[in-house]
């Protein structure tokens, strides 16, 4: 299979554009974002940029309780 590997600095405002530059379709099958503490911002940017993955992998940290919402400020 053909691989499309890139190195990029991802931000909420730029992630969708970087995906488009890499020719990743908006209805991609699978997206995994694991970038300690900024996952939610990158996912938000991807979804607000028009992307609709069929499956999304999210990080789970058992050190935090389910009702806690922990992330870095944008």
PDB file of N, CA, C, O and CB in Angstrom:
ATOM      1  N   UNK A   1       0.814  -1.206   0.000  1.00  0.00           N
ATOM      2  CA  UNK A   1       0.000   0.000   0.000  1.00  0.00           C
ATOM      3  C   UNK A   1       0.854   1.264   0.000  1.00  0.00           C
ATOM      4  O   UNK A   1       1.973   1.271   0.512  1.00  0.00           O
ATOM      5  CB  UNK A   1      -0.924   0.002   1.200  1.00  0.00           C
ATOM      6  N   UNK A   2       0.322   2.312  -0.569  1.00  0.00           N
ATOM      7  CA  UNK A   2       1.012   3.595  -0.621  1.00  0.00           C
ATOM      8  C   UNK A   2       0.856   4.316   0.721  1.00  0.00           C
ATOM      9  O   UNK A   2      -0.252   4.427   1.245  1.00  0.00           O
ATOM     10  CB  UNK A   2       0.464   4.468  -1.782  1.00  0.00           C
ATOM     11  N   UNK A   3       1.968   4.806   1.273  1.00  0.00           N
ATOM     12  CA  UNK A   3       1.945   5.553   2.524  1.00  0.00           C
ATOM     13  C   UNK A   3       2.083   7.039   2.237  1.00  0.00           C
ATOM     14  O   UNK A   3       2.787   7.445   1.313  1.00  0.00           O
ATOM     15  CB  UNK A   3       3.064   5.078   3.470  1.00  0.00           C
ATOM     16  N   UNK A   4       1.402   7.839   3.041  1.00  0.00           N
ATOM     17  CA  UNK A   4       1.446   9.289   2.905  1.00  0.00           C
ATOM     18  C   UNK A   4       1.881   9.846   4.263  1.00  0.00           C
ATOM     19  O   UNK A   4       1.042  10.254   5.065  1.00  0.00           O
ATOM     20  CB  UNK A   4       0.044   9.882   2.447  1.00  0.00           C
ATOM     21  N   UNK A   5       3.180   9.862   4.516  1.00  0.00           N
ATOM     22  CA  UNK A   5       3.721  10.272   5.807  1.00  0.00           C
ATOM     23  C   UNK A   5       4.231  11.701   5.700  1.00  0.00           C
ATOM     24  O   UNK A   5       4.959  12.052   4.771  1.00  0.00           O
ATOM     25  CB  UNK A   5       4.854   9.316   6.269  1.00  0.00           C
ATOM     26  N   UNK A   6       3.833  12.522   6.674  1.00  0.00           N
ATOM     27  CA  UNK A   6       4.254  13.925   6.685  1.00  0.00           C
ATOM     28  C   UNK A   6       4.636  14.346   8.087  1.00  0.00           C
ATOM     29  O   UNK A   6       4.202  13.744   9.069  1.00  0.00           O
ATOM     30  CB  UNK A   6       3.143  14.835   6.142  1.00  0.00           C
ATOM     31  N   UNK A   7       5.445  15.377   8.174  1.00  0.00           N
ATOM     32  CA  UNK A   7       5.766  16.004   9.455  1.00  0.00           C
ATOM     33  C   UNK A   7       5.177  17.410   9.401  1.00  0.00           C
ATOM     34  O   UNK A   7       5.401  18.156   8.448  1.00  0.00           O
ATOM     35  CB  UNK A   7       7.335  16.028   9.734  1.00  0.00           C
ATOM     36  N   UNK A   8       4.411  17.762  10.456  1.00  0.00           N
ATOM     37  CA  UNK A   8       3.779  19.083  10.476  1.00  0.00           C
ATOM     38  C   UNK A   8       3.504  19.489  11.912  1.00  0.00           C
ATOM     39  O   UNK A   8       3.335  18.641  12.788  1.00  0.00           O
ATOM     40  CB  UNK A   8       2.468  19.088   9.650  1.00  0.00           C
ATOM     41  N   UNK A   9       3.461  20.773  12.141  1.00  0.00           N
ATOM     42  CA  UNK A   9       3.026  21.312  13.423  1.00  0.00           C
ATOM     43  C   UNK A   9       1.519  21.514  13.313  1.00  0.00           C
ATOM     44  O   UNK A   9       1.048  22.286  12.478  1.00  0.00           O
ATOM     45  CB  UNK A   9       3.780  22.662  13.788  1.00  0.00           C
ATOM     46  N   UNK A  10       0.767  20.817  14.160  1.00  0.00           N
ATOM     47  CA  UNK A  10      -0.686  20.866  14.079  1.00  0.00           C
ATOM     48  C   UNK A  10      -1.265  21.838  15.102  1.00  0.00           C
ATOM     49  O   UNK A  10      -0.860  21.863  16.264  1.00  0.00           O
ATOM     50  CB  UNK A  10      -1.272  19.474  14.286  1.00  0.00           C
ATOM     51  N   UNK A  11      -2.220  22.631  14.640  1.00  0.00           N
ATOM     52  CA  UNK A  11      -2.971  23.535  15.507  1.00  0.00           C
ATOM     53  C   UNK A  11      -4.443  23.367  15.177  1.00  0.00           C
ATOM     54  O   UNK A  11      -4.803  22.822  14.134  1.00  0.00           O
ATOM     55  CB  UNK A  11      -2.513  25.025  15.329  1.00  0.00           C
ATOM     56  N   UNK A  12      -5.286  23.841  16.075  1.00  0.00           N
ATOM     57  CA  UNK A  12      -6.726  23.755  15.825  1.00  0.00           C
ATOM     58  C   UNK A  12      -7.089  24.476  14.536  1.00  0.00           C
ATOM     59  O   UNK A  12      -7.911  23.982  13.763  1.00  0.00           O
ATOM     60  CB  UNK A  12      -7.516  24.346  17.002  1.00  0.00           C
ATOM     61  N   UNK A  13      -6.492  25.630  14.294  1.00  0.00           N
ATOM     62  CA  UNK A  13      -6.860  26.411  13.109  1.00  0.00           C
ATOM     63  C   UNK A  13      -6.238  25.884  11.817  1.00  0.00           C
ATOM     64  O   UNK A  13      -6.666  26.270  10.730  1.00  0.00           O
ATOM     65  CB  UNK A  13      -6.454  27.845  13.304  1.00  0.00           C
ATOM     66  N   UNK A  14      -5.233  25.006  11.918  1.00  0.00           N
ATOM     67  CA  UNK A  14      -4.556  24.566  10.704  1.00  0.00           C
ATOM     68  C   UNK A  14      -4.655  23.096  10.365  1.00  0.00           C
ATOM     69  O   UNK A  14      -4.245  22.693   9.277  1.00  0.00           O
ATOM     70  CB  UNK A  14      -3.165  24.907  10.803  1.00  0.00           C
ATOM     71  N   UNK A  15      -5.189  22.277  11.264  1.00  0.00           N
ATOM     72  CA  UNK A  15      -5.164  20.827  11.037  1.00  0.00           C
ATOM     73  C   UNK A  15      -5.952  20.411   9.796  1.00  0.00           C
ATOM     74  O   UNK A  15      -5.506  19.538   9.051  1.00  0.00           O
ATOM     75  CB  UNK A  15      -5.717  20.105  12.251  1.00  0.00           C
ATOM     76  N   UNK A  16      -7.108  21.016   9.564  1.00  0.00           N
ATOM     77  CA  UNK A  16      -7.907  20.636   8.400  1.00  0.00           C
ATOM     78  C   UNK A  16      -7.171  20.987   7.094  1.00  0.00           C
ATOM     79  O   UNK A  16      -7.205  20.215   6.135  1.00  0.00           O
ATOM     80  CB  UNK A  16      -9.285  21.338   8.445  1.00  0.00           C
ATOM     81  N   UNK A  17      -6.513  22.145   7.063  1.00  0.00           N
ATOM     82  CA  UNK A  17      -5.753  22.525   5.869  1.00  0.00           C
ATOM     83  C   UNK A  17      -4.597  21.565   5.610  1.00  0.00           C
ATOM     84  O   UNK A  17      -4.317  21.221   4.461  1.00  0.00           O
ATOM     85  CB  UNK A  17      -5.221  23.950   6.013  1.00  0.00           C
ATOM     86  N   UNK A  18      -3.932  21.138   6.664  1.00  0.00           N
ATOM     87  CA  UNK A  18      -2.822  20.188   6.503  1.00  0.00           C
ATOM     88  C   UNK A  18      -3.346  18.848   6.000  1.00  0.00           C
ATOM     89  O   UNK A  18      -2.705  18.214   5.163  1.00  0.00           O
ATOM     90  CB  UNK A  18      -2.061  19.997   7.841  1.00  0.00           C
ATOM     91  N   UNK A  19      -4.490  18.411   6.491  1.00  0.00           N
ATOM     92  CA  UNK A  19      -5.106  17.178   5.988  1.00  0.00           C
ATOM     93  C   UNK A  19      -5.440  17.325   4.505  1.00  0.00           C
ATOM     94  O   UNK A  19      -5.215  16.405   3.718  1.00  0.00           O
ATOM     95  CB  UNK A  19      -6.384  16.834   6.797  1.00  0.00           C
ATOM     96  N   UNK A  20      -5.980  18.491   4.125  1.00  0.00           N
ATOM     97  CA  UNK A  20      -6.326  18.699   2.714  1.00  0.00           C
ATOM     98  C   UNK A  20      -5.076  18.713   1.828  1.00  0.00           C
ATOM     99  O   UNK A  20      -5.084  18.147   0.734  1.00  0.00           O
ATOM    100  CB  UNK A  20      -7.101  20.017   2.547  1.00  0.00           C
ATOM    101  N   UNK A  21      -4.007  19.356   2.297  1.00  0.00           N
ATOM    102  CA  UNK A  21      -2.759  19.380   1.535  1.00  0.00           C
ATOM    103  C   UNK A  21      -2.205  17.967   1.341  1.00  0.00           C
ATOM    104  O   UNK A  21      -1.547  17.682   0.341  1.00  0.00           O
ATOM    105  CB  UNK A  21      -1.718  20.261   2.243  1.00  0.00           C
ATOM    106  N   UNK A  22      -2.477  17.091   2.301  1.00  0.00           N
ATOM    107  CA  UNK A  22      -2.020  15.702   2.203  1.00  0.00           C
ATOM    108  C   UNK A  22      -3.009  14.839   1.427  1.00  0.00           C
ATOM    109  O   UNK A  22      -2.841  13.624   1.332  1.00  0.00           O
ATOM    110  CB  UNK A  22      -1.804  15.116   3.598  1.00  0.00           C
ATOM    111  N   UNK A  23      -4.045  15.475   0.871  1.00  0.00           N
ATOM    112  CA  UNK A  23      -5.072  14.809   0.063  1.00  0.00           C
ATOM    113  C   UNK A  23      -5.854  13.757   0.846  1.00  0.00           C
ATOM    114  O   UNK A  23      -6.263  12.735   0.295  1.00  0.00           O
ATOM    115  CB  UNK A  23      -4.433  14.162  -1.146  1.00  0.00           C
ATOM    116  N   UNK A  24      -6.054  14.016   2.131  1.00  0.00           N
ATOM    117  CA  UNK A  24      -6.857  13.120   2.963  1.00  0.00           C
ATOM    118  C   UNK A  24      -8.320  13.507   2.762  1.00  0.00           C
ATOM    119  O   UNK A  24      -8.683  14.666   2.963  1.00  0.00           O
ATOM    120  CB  UNK A  24      -6.440  13.205   4.491  1.00  0.00           C
ATOM    121  N   UNK A  25      -9.165  12.552   2.367  1.00  0.00           N
ATOM    122  CA  UNK A  25     -10.572  12.878   2.105  1.00  0.00           C
ATOM    123  C   UNK A  25     -11.311  13.278   3.379  1.00  0.00           C
ATOM    124  O   UNK A  25     -10.983  12.805   4.467  1.00  0.00           O
ATOM    125  CB  UNK A  25     -11.275  11.688   1.455  1.00  0.00           C
ATOM    126  N   UNK A  26     -12.317  14.159   3.239  1.00  0.00           N
ATOM    127  CA  UNK A  26     -13.073  14.616   4.403  1.00  0.00           C
ATOM    128  C   UNK A  26     -13.819  13.480   5.098  1.00  0.00           C
ATOM    129  O   UNK A  26     -14.053  13.544   6.305  1.00  0.00           O
ATOM    130  CB  UNK A  26     -14.056  15.689   3.988  1.00  0.00           C
ATOM    131  N   UNK A  27     -14.188  12.458   4.364  1.00  0.00           N
ATOM    132  CA  UNK A  27     -14.883  11.309   4.954  1.00  0.00           C
ATOM    133  C   UNK A  27     -13.904  10.142   5.096  1.00  0.00           C
ATOM    134  O   UNK A  27     -14.159   9.034   4.622  1.00  0.00           O
ATOM    135  CB  UNK A  27     -16.113  10.893   4.085  1.00  0.00           C
ATOM    136  N   UNK A  28     -12.794  10.415   5.752  1.00  0.00           N
ATOM    137  CA  UNK A  28     -11.748   9.421   5.980  1.00  0.00           C
ATOM    138  C   UNK A  28     -12.290   8.326   6.916  1.00  0.00           C
ATOM    139  O   UNK A  28     -13.161   8.590   7.744  1.00  0.00           O
ATOM    140  CB  UNK A  28     -10.465  10.090   6.584  1.00  0.00           C
ATOM    141  N   UNK A  29     -11.777   7.117   6.781  1.00  0.00           N
ATOM    142  CA  UNK A  29     -12.269   6.001   7.592  1.00  0.00           C
ATOM    143  C   UNK A  29     -11.845   6.073   9.052  1.00  0.00           C
ATOM    144  O   UNK A  29     -12.646   5.776   9.939  1.00  0.00           O
ATOM    145  CB  UNK A  29     -11.795   4.710   7.009  1.00  0.00           C
ATOM    146  N   UNK A  30     -10.595   6.463   9.321  1.00  0.00           N
ATOM    147  CA  UNK A  30     -10.077   6.371  10.691  1.00  0.00           C
ATOM    148  C   UNK A  30      -9.137   7.526  10.995  1.00  0.00           C
ATOM    149  O   UNK A  30      -8.263   7.852  10.191  1.00  0.00           O
ATOM    150  CB  UNK A  30      -9.353   5.035  10.905  1.00  0.00           C
ATOM    151  N   UNK A  31      -9.318   8.149  12.168  1.00  0.00           N
ATOM    152  CA  UNK A  31      -8.407   9.188  12.657  1.00  0.00           C
ATOM    153  C   UNK A  31      -8.062   8.875  14.099  1.00  0.00           C
ATOM    154  O   UNK A  31      -8.941   8.586  14.912  1.00  0.00           O
ATOM    155  CB  UNK A  31      -9.038  10.614  12.530  1.00  0.00           C
ATOM    156  N   UNK A  32      -6.779   8.933  14.409  1.00  0.00           N
ATOM    157  CA  UNK A  32      -6.305   8.779  15.781  1.00  0.00           C
ATOM    158  C   UNK A  32      -5.487  10.012  16.132  1.00  0.00           C
ATOM    159  O   UNK A  32      -4.518  10.342  15.448  1.00  0.00           O
ATOM    160  CB  UNK A  32      -5.461   7.468  15.956  1.00  0.00           C
ATOM    161  N   UNK A  33      -5.886  10.691  17.210  1.00  0.00           N
ATOM    162  CA  UNK A  33      -5.163  11.872  17.674  1.00  0.00           C
ATOM    163  C   UNK A  33      -4.713  11.598  19.099  1.00  0.00           C
ATOM    164  O   UNK A  33      -5.537  11.370  19.984  1.00  0.00           O
ATOM    165  CB  UNK A  33      -6.050  13.169  17.592  1.00  0.00           C
ATOM    166  N   UNK A  34      -3.400  11.620  19.318  1.00  0.00           N
ATOM    167  CA  UNK A  34      -2.844  11.378  20.654  1.00  0.00           C
ATOM    168  C   UNK A  34      -1.661  12.314  20.844  1.00  0.00           C
ATOM    169  O   UNK A  34      -0.511  11.941  20.612  1.00  0.00           O
ATOM    170  CB  UNK A  34      -2.414   9.875  20.842  1.00  0.00           C
ATOM    171  N   UNK A  35      -1.964  13.545  21.273  1.00  0.00           N
ATOM    172  CA  UNK A  35      -0.953  14.585  21.403  1.00  0.00           C
ATOM    173  C   UNK A  35      -1.074  15.221  22.786  1.00  0.00           C
ATOM    174  O   UNK A  35      -1.343  16.417  22.896  1.00  0.00           O
ATOM    175  CB  UNK A  35      -1.104  15.655  20.281  1.00  0.00           C
ATOM    176  N   UNK A  36      -0.883  14.454  23.807  1.00  0.00           N
ATOM    177  CA  UNK A  36      -1.028  14.832  25.210  1.00  0.00           C
ATOM    178  C   UNK A  36      -1.518  16.247  25.478  1.00  0.00           C
ATOM    179  O   UNK A  36      -0.792  17.221  25.280  1.00  0.00           O
ATOM    180  CB  UNK A  36       0.251  14.659  25.874  1.00  0.00           C
ATOM    181  N   UNK A  37      -2.727  16.339  25.918  1.00  0.00           N
ATOM    182  CA  UNK A  37      -3.381  17.545  26.432  1.00  0.00           C
ATOM    183  C   UNK A  37      -3.935  18.508  25.391  1.00  0.00           C
ATOM    184  O   UNK A  37      -4.624  19.457  25.765  1.00  0.00           O
ATOM    185  CB  UNK A  37      -2.432  18.272  27.265  1.00  0.00           C
ATOM    186  N   UNK A  38      -3.674  18.315  24.129  1.00  0.00           N
ATOM    187  CA  UNK A  38      -4.270  19.187  23.118  1.00  0.00           C
ATOM    188  C   UNK A  38      -5.152  18.395  22.148  1.00  0.00           C
ATOM    189  O   UNK A  38      -5.590  18.926  21.127  1.00  0.00           O
ATOM    190  CB  UNK A  38      -3.173  19.929  22.344  1.00  0.00           C
ATOM    191  N   UNK A  39      -5.406  17.143  22.466  1.00  0.00           N
ATOM    192  CA  UNK A  39      -6.223  16.286  21.601  1.00  0.00           C
ATOM    193  C   UNK A  39      -7.568  16.922  21.266  1.00  0.00           C
ATOM    194  O   UNK A  39      -7.993  16.932  20.110  1.00  0.00           O
ATOM    195  CB  UNK A  39      -6.448  14.937  22.266  1.00  0.00           C
ATOM    196  N   UNK A  40      -8.234  17.455  22.296  1.00  0.00           N
ATOM    197  CA  UNK A  40      -9.576  17.997  22.096  1.00  0.00           C
ATOM    198  C   UNK A  40      -9.557  19.174  21.131  1.00  0.00           C
ATOM    199  O   UNK A  40     -10.481  19.321  20.331  1.00  0.00           O
ATOM    200  CB  UNK A  40     -10.181  18.425  23.431  1.00  0.00           C
ATOM    201  N   UNK A  41      -8.529  20.017  21.185  1.00  0.00           N
ATOM    202  CA  UNK A  41      -8.458  21.174  20.287  1.00  0.00           C
ATOM    203  C   UNK A  41      -8.203  20.734  18.845  1.00  0.00           C
ATOM    204  O   UNK A  41      -8.780  21.296  17.914  1.00  0.00           O
ATOM    205  CB  UNK A  41      -7.353  22.143  20.747  1.00  0.00           C
ATOM    206  N   UNK A  42      -7.346  19.738  18.659  1.00  0.00           N
ATOM    207  CA  UNK A  42      -7.084  19.247  17.305  1.00  0.00           C
ATOM    208  C   UNK A  42      -8.326  18.571  16.727  1.00  0.00           C
ATOM    209  O   UNK A  42      -8.651  18.763  15.556  1.00  0.00           O
ATOM    210  CB  UNK A  42      -5.897  18.267  17.306  1.00  0.00           C
ATOM    211  N   UNK A  43      -9.017  17.781  17.546  1.00  0.00           N
ATOM    212  CA  UNK A  43     -10.242  17.143  17.073  1.00  0.00           C
ATOM    213  C   UNK A  43     -11.292  18.196  16.720  1.00  0.00           C
ATOM    214  O   UNK A  43     -11.972  18.079  15.701  1.00  0.00           O
ATOM    215  CB  UNK A  43     -10.791  16.174  18.137  1.00  0.00           C
ATOM    216  N   UNK A  44     -11.422  19.208  17.549  1.00  0.00           N
ATOM    217  CA  UNK A  44     -12.365  20.291  17.267  1.00  0.00           C
ATOM    218  C   UNK A  44     -12.030  20.970  15.938  1.00  0.00           C
ATOM    219  O   UNK A  44     -12.922  21.227  15.130  1.00  0.00           O
ATOM    220  CB  UNK A  44     -12.355  21.323  18.409  1.00  0.00           C
ATOM    221  N   UNK A  45     -10.761  21.257  15.713  1.00  0.00           N
ATOM    222  CA  UNK A  45     -10.345  21.883  14.459  1.00  0.00           C
ATOM    223  C   UNK A  45     -10.615  21.010  13.253  1.00  0.00           C
ATOM    224  O   UNK A  45     -11.014  21.502  12.198  1.00  0.00           O
ATOM    225  CB  UNK A  45      -8.884  22.222  14.511  1.00  0.00           C
ATOM    226  N   UNK A  46     -10.402  19.727  13.406  1.00  0.00           N
ATOM    227  CA  UNK A  46     -10.639  18.796  12.302  1.00  0.00           C
ATOM    228  C   UNK A  46     -12.127  18.737  11.962  1.00  0.00           C
ATOM    229  O   UNK A  46     -12.505  18.804  10.793  1.00  0.00           O
ATOM    230  CB  UNK A  46     -10.116  17.388  12.658  1.00  0.00           C
ATOM    231  N   UNK A  47     -12.967  18.612  12.988  1.00  0.00           N
ATOM    232  CA  UNK A  47     -14.410  18.519  12.757  1.00  0.00           C
ATOM    233  C   UNK A  47     -14.982  19.841  12.248  1.00  0.00           C
ATOM    234  O   UNK A  47     -15.821  19.843  11.347  1.00  0.00           O
ATOM    235  CB  UNK A  47     -15.125  18.103  14.044  1.00  0.00           C
ATOM    236  N   UNK A  48     -14.541  20.959  12.810  1.00  0.00           N
ATOM    237  CA  UNK A  48     -15.049  22.253  12.335  1.00  0.00           C
ATOM    238  C   UNK A  48     -14.505  22.595  10.955  1.00  0.00           C
ATOM    239  O   UNK A  48     -15.058  23.450  10.264  1.00  0.00           O
ATOM    240  CB  UNK A  48     -14.687  23.362  13.323  1.00  0.00           C
ATOM    241  N   UNK A  49     -13.426  21.933  10.551  1.00  0.00           N
ATOM    242  CA  UNK A  49     -12.873  22.110   9.213  1.00  0.00           C
ATOM    243  C   UNK A  49     -13.545  21.245   8.166  1.00  0.00           C
ATOM    244  O   UNK A  49     -13.115  21.220   7.013  1.00  0.00           O
ATOM    245  CB  UNK A  49     -11.412  21.818   9.227  1.00  0.00           C
ATOM    246  N   UNK A  50     -14.604  20.529   8.556  1.00  0.00           N
ATOM    247  CA  UNK A  50     -15.381  19.759   7.577  1.00  0.00           C
ATOM    248  C   UNK A  50     -15.084  18.273   7.541  1.00  0.00           C
ATOM    249  O   UNK A  50     -15.708  17.543   6.771  1.00  0.00           O
ATOM    250  CB  UNK A  50     -15.151  20.311   6.233  1.00  0.00           C
ATOM    251  N   UNK A  51     -14.153  17.808   8.350  1.00  0.00           N
ATOM    252  CA  UNK A  51     -13.810  16.384   8.339  1.00  0.00           C
ATOM    253  C   UNK A  51     -14.809  15.586   9.159  1.00  0.00           C
ATOM    254  O   UNK A  51     -15.247  16.021  10.224  1.00  0.00           O
ATOM    255  CB  UNK A  51     -12.388  16.164   8.878  1.00  0.00           C
ATOM    256  N   UNK A  52     -15.165  14.406   8.647  1.00  0.00           N
ATOM    257  CA  UNK A  52     -16.108  13.514   9.310  1.00  0.00           C
ATOM    258  C   UNK A  52     -15.578  12.081   9.273  1.00  0.00           C
ATOM    259  O   UNK A  52     -16.036  11.268   8.471  1.00  0.00           O
ATOM    260  CB  UNK A  52     -17.503  13.596   8.643  1.00  0.00           C
ATOM    261  N   UNK A  53     -14.607  11.772  10.149  1.00  0.00           N
ATOM    262  CA  UNK A  53     -14.077  10.407  10.187  1.00  0.00           C
ATOM    263  C   UNK A  53     -15.168   9.413  10.593  1.00  0.00           C
ATOM    264  O   UNK A  53     -16.038   9.732  11.403  1.00  0.00           O
ATOM    265  CB  UNK A  53     -12.885  10.318  11.163  1.00  0.00           C
ATOM    266  N   UNK A  54     -15.112   8.225  10.030  1.00  0.00           N
ATOM    267  CA  UNK A  54     -16.070   7.182  10.414  1.00  0.00           C
ATOM    268  C   UNK A  54     -15.760   6.661  11.808  1.00  0.00           C
ATOM    269  O   UNK A  54     -16.669   6.343  12.574  1.00  0.00           O
ATOM    270  CB  UNK A  54     -16.052   6.024   9.400  1.00  0.00           C
ATOM    271  N   UNK A  55     -14.461   6.573  12.139  1.00  0.00           N
ATOM    272  CA  UNK A  55     -14.024   6.096  13.455  1.00  0.00           C
ATOM    273  C   UNK A  55     -12.966   7.057  13.977  1.00  0.00           C
ATOM    274  O   UNK A  55     -12.061   7.455  13.242  1.00  0.00           O
ATOM    275  CB  UNK A  55     -13.467   4.626  13.383  1.00  0.00           C
ATOM    276  N   UNK A  56     -13.085   7.434  15.266  1.00  0.00           N
ATOM    277  CA  UNK A  56     -12.113   8.316  15.910  1.00  0.00           C
ATOM    278  C   UNK A  56     -11.561   7.598  17.129  1.00  0.00           C
ATOM    279  O   UNK A  56     -12.323   7.102  17.959  1.00  0.00           O
ATOM    280  CB  UNK A  56     -12.755   9.689  16.307  1.00  0.00           C
ATOM    281  N   UNK A  57     -10.238   7.541  17.241  1.00  0.00           N
ATOM    282  CA  UNK A  57      -9.580   6.968  18.409  1.00  0.00           C
ATOM    283  C   UNK A  57      -9.191   8.108  19.339  1.00  0.00           C
ATOM    284  O   UNK A  57      -8.539   9.067  18.927  1.00  0.00           O
ATOM    285  CB  UNK A  57      -8.330   6.119  18.004  1.00  0.00           C
ATOM    286  N   UNK A  58      -9.606   7.990  20.615  1.00  0.00           N
ATOM    287  CA  UNK A  58      -9.289   9.028  21.580  1.00  0.00           C
ATOM    288  C   UNK A  58      -8.483   8.447  22.725  1.00  0.00           C
ATOM    289  O   UNK A  58      -8.614   7.270  23.063  1.00  0.00           O
ATOM    290  CB  UNK A  58     -10.565   9.690  22.103  1.00  0.00           C
ATOM    291  N   UNK A  59      -7.659   9.277  23.309  1.00  0.00           N
ATOM    292  CA  UNK A  59      -6.804   8.871  24.414  1.00  0.00           C
ATOM    293  C   UNK A  59      -7.616   8.759  25.702  1.00  0.00           C
ATOM    294  O   UNK A  59      -8.517   9.560  25.949  1.00  0.00           O
ATOM    295  CB  UNK A  59      -5.648   9.865  24.593  1.00  0.00           C
ATOM    296  N   UNK A  60      -7.292   7.773  26.506  1.00  0.00           N
ATOM    297  CA  UNK A  60      -7.914   7.590  27.812  1.00  0.00           C
ATOM    298  C   UNK A  60      -6.818   7.626  28.864  1.00  0.00           C
ATOM    299  O   UNK A  60      -5.814   6.925  28.744  1.00  0.00           O
ATOM    300  CB  UNK A  60      -8.720   6.254  27.882  1.00  0.00           C
ATOM    301  N   UNK A  61      -7.008   8.437  29.890  1.00  0.00           N
ATOM    302  CA  UNK A  61      -6.038   8.513  30.971  1.00  0.00           C
ATOM    303  C   UNK A  61      -6.745   8.121  32.270  1.00  0.00           C
ATOM    304  O   UNK A  61      -7.583   8.876  32.764  1.00  0.00           O
ATOM    305  CB  UNK A  61      -5.410   9.948  31.073  1.00  0.00           C
ATOM    306  N   UNK A  62      -6.423   6.964  32.825  1.00  0.00           N
ATOM    307  CA  UNK A  62      -7.111   6.490  34.026  1.00  0.00           C
ATOM    308  C   UNK A  62      -6.763   7.279  35.287  1.00  0.00           C
ATOM    309  O   UNK A  62      -7.346   7.032  36.343  1.00  0.00           O
ATOM    310  CB  UNK A  62      -6.790   5.044  34.246  1.00  0.00           C
ATOM    311  N   UNK A  63      -5.830   8.218  35.197  1.00  0.00           N
ATOM    312  CA  UNK A  63      -5.472   9.036  36.356  1.00  0.00           C
ATOM    313  C   UNK A  63      -6.505  10.117  36.656  1.00  0.00           C
ATOM    314  O   UNK A  63      -6.471  10.719  37.729  1.00  0.00           O
ATOM    315  CB  UNK A  63      -4.122   9.676  36.133  1.00  0.00           C
ATOM    316  N   UNK A  64      -7.421  10.371  35.725  1.00  0.00           N
ATOM    317  CA  UNK A  64      -8.453  11.378  35.912  1.00  0.00           C
ATOM    318  C   UNK A  64      -9.807  10.693  36.028  1.00  0.00           C
ATOM    319  O   UNK A  64     -10.056   9.673  35.385  1.00  0.00           O
ATOM    320  CB  UNK A  64      -8.451  12.399  34.749  1.00  0.00           C
ATOM    321  N   UNK A  65     -10.674  11.258  36.848  1.00  0.00           N
ATOM    322  CA  UNK A  65     -12.023  10.728  37.014  1.00  0.00           C
ATOM    323  C   UNK A  65     -12.862  11.066  35.788  1.00  0.00           C
ATOM    324  O   UNK A  65     -12.565  12.020  35.069  1.00  0.00           O
ATOM    325  CB  UNK A  65     -12.682  11.288  38.296  1.00  0.00           C
ATOM    326  N   UNK A  66     -13.917  10.278  35.552  1.00  0.00           N
ATOM    327  CA  UNK A  66     -14.736  10.459  34.357  1.00  0.00           C
ATOM    328  C   UNK A  66     -15.365  11.850  34.264  1.00  0.00           C
ATOM    329  O   UNK A  66     -15.528  12.371  33.161  1.00  0.00           O
ATOM    330  CB  UNK A  66     -15.821   9.415  34.325  1.00  0.00           C
ATOM    331  N   UNK A  67     -15.721  12.461  35.390  1.00  0.00           N
ATOM    332  CA  UNK A  67     -16.379  13.763  35.353  1.00  0.00           C
ATOM    333  C   UNK A  67     -15.394  14.928  35.210  1.00  0.00           C
ATOM    334  O   UNK A  67     -15.818  16.067  35.014  1.00  0.00           O
ATOM    335  CB  UNK A  67     -17.202  13.949  36.604  1.00  0.00           C
ATOM    336  N   UNK A  68     -14.096  14.663  35.304  1.00  0.00           N
ATOM    337  CA  UNK A  68     -13.104  15.726  35.166  1.00  0.00           C
ATOM    338  C   UNK A  68     -12.841  16.025  33.695  1.00  0.00           C
ATOM    339  O   UNK A  68     -12.790  15.119  32.863  1.00  0.00           O
ATOM    340  CB  UNK A  68     -11.795  15.340  35.874  1.00  0.00           C
ATOM    341  N   UNK A  69     -12.679  17.288  33.394  1.00  0.00           N
ATOM    342  CA  UNK A  69     -12.360  17.707  32.023  1.00  0.00           C
ATOM    343  C   UNK A  69     -11.008  18.389  32.069  1.00  0.00           C
ATOM    344  O   UNK A  69     -10.898  19.531  32.516  1.00  0.00           O
ATOM    345  CB  UNK A  69     -13.466  18.664  31.421  1.00  0.00           C
ATOM    346  N   UNK A  70      -9.986  17.699  31.611  1.00  0.00           N
ATOM    347  CA  UNK A  70      -8.614  18.181  31.704  1.00  0.00           C
ATOM    348  C   UNK A  70      -8.061  18.370  30.288  1.00  0.00           C
ATOM    349  O   UNK A  70      -8.080  17.445  29.476  1.00  0.00           O
ATOM    350  CB  UNK A  70      -7.725  17.190  32.527  1.00  0.00           C
ATOM    351  N   UNK A  71      -7.570  19.574  30.004  1.00  0.00           N
ATOM    352  CA  UNK A  71      -6.895  19.855  28.750  1.00  0.00           C
ATOM    353  C   UNK A  71      -6.031  21.098  28.936  1.00  0.00           C
ATOM    354  O   UNK A  71      -6.207  21.839  29.904  1.00  0.00           O
ATOM    355  CB  UNK A  71      -7.917  20.047  27.589  1.00  0.00           C
ATOM    356  N   UNK A  72      -5.118  21.324  28.032  1.00  0.00           N
ATOM    357  CA  UNK A  72      -4.345  22.561  28.055  1.00  0.00           C
ATOM    358  C   UNK A  72      -5.208  23.677  27.479  1.00  0.00           C
ATOM    359  O   UNK A  72      -6.061  23.437  26.624  1.00  0.00           O
ATOM    360  CB  UNK A  72      -3.009  22.412  27.256  1.00  0.00           C
ATOM    361  N   UNK A  73      -4.982  24.883  27.946  1.00  0.00           N
ATOM    362  CA  UNK A  73      -5.692  26.018  27.367  1.00  0.00           C
ATOM    363  C   UNK A  73      -5.192  26.241  25.960  1.00  0.00           C
ATOM    364  O   UNK A  73      -4.027  25.988  25.651  1.00  0.00           O
ATOM    365  CB  UNK A  73      -5.508  27.293  28.222  1.00  0.00           C
ATOM    366  N   UNK A  74      -6.063  26.705  25.129  1.00  0.00           N
ATOM    367  CA  UNK A  74      -5.700  26.908  23.728  1.00  0.00           C
ATOM    368  C   UNK A  74      -4.825  28.125  23.574  1.00  0.00           C
ATOM    369  O   UNK A  74      -4.418  28.456  22.460  1.00  0.00           O
ATOM    370  CB  UNK A  74      -6.942  27.048  22.861  1.00  0.00           C
TER     371      UNK A  74
END
